[in-house]
Amino acid sequence: MLTLRSIGPDDYSVHEDGHLIGRIRRDDRLWLWTVVVTLPGPPAGDAATQGRVGELQSQARA
């Protein structure tokens, strides 16, 4: 569920299930909305290390 929390006049933080995901605020004539998108999986690394993680997980299951 999305919820808004007031952080100032015409300024709100946007939360999904209690986690901060963005902000909505009024700037003169417009409402601006910023959203943070979180993708599942490793938070950092390159393709080689991410591929190696999958390989190691497969070996651990065997």
C-alpha positions, 0 to 999 in steps of 0.5 A: 500500500502506498502512503504519503507523509507530509515533510513540509508545505506541498512536500510529501515522502512516498512510502510503500509498505513502510519503505521510502520509495519517493517524494512528491512536491509542488514547485511553483506551478507543477507537482514533481514526483521522484521515485526510487526503483529497487531491482532484486538481485546483487546490489553491485558487481559486474557481469562476470562476478554476478555470473559467478554467484549463480555458478557458486549457488548451483554448486552449493545445491548439488 
